[in-house]
Every structure is written in C-alpha cells, then in structure tokens.
Amino acid sequence: MLLSAFFFSVFQLASADISKDVSPATYLLIAYIGAALVVFTLKAKVVMKDLKAGNMKTTFGIPLLTAVPSLGNFLFAYYAYRDAPEPARVAMLLTSQVVFTVIISYFVLNEKGQVLRKLAAAGLVVLAAFLIKG
C-alpha cells in the first residue's frame, strides 16, 4: 500500500509533464494500456484462463460500461494538468483523494484492518503532495 501511494504520486508528476505533449487520446492509452500491460505481464496465464472461461457479456460488457467514470476522471486530470498554471497544485488535489478514500473506507465500509498501514499511506500521499509542490 505504501509503495502504491508512492507510485501514484510519481504517476501524477508524470501525468503533469506528459499532458503538455500529447493528446487526450494518447494520454488515456498510456494510462490504461500501461497499467494493463503490467498486469498482463505479471499474470498472463490467469488472464488468458479467465478470458477463455468467462462469459463475454459479463466479462466485458458491464466492466467496460462502468469504466466510463474512470475515463472521465482521467480526462479531467489531463485537462487540469494541461491548463493549470501550476500543475503541482493539481497533483496535490488529485493525490489527496487517497486520503479521503482511506477515511471513507474506514468509516463507511467498516475496513478497520491495517489501520496504521492505511494512515501511513495517507500520510505519505500528503508528504508527497508537499514535495511535489516544492
């Protein structure tokens, strides 16, 4: 979780830089295909097995439909980085969503396990946001 919080901050910094150089479509491809390639590289056998055995309607239909809000989030981030006079402030706002997610998961979803680890991850995100600003 701590490593994930760190890499999320790195992703935000890279997104700020790349948004100035590429179109929204290329940005989305980099974000989604990059992540998908990492997962596929690490778990190719499992993915292929699931794809062969799965019902294509439920395997692709519903998840693709529910991915639309995620696309909106990435497009919002792209345009915010591209148009912001200070992209570091955008990175701070976007990384702060991790803190809110940790808090909401604790109170609303009753995820009370590994509280110290979750708080440490949230704290690292806040620290990374300040380092990004600096």
PyMOL commands that set and color helices and strands:
alter all, ss='L'
color gray80, all
select helices_A, chain A and resi 2-18+24-53+56-66+68-83+87-107+115-133
alter helices_A, ss='H'
color red, helices_A
deselect
rebuild
show_as cartoon
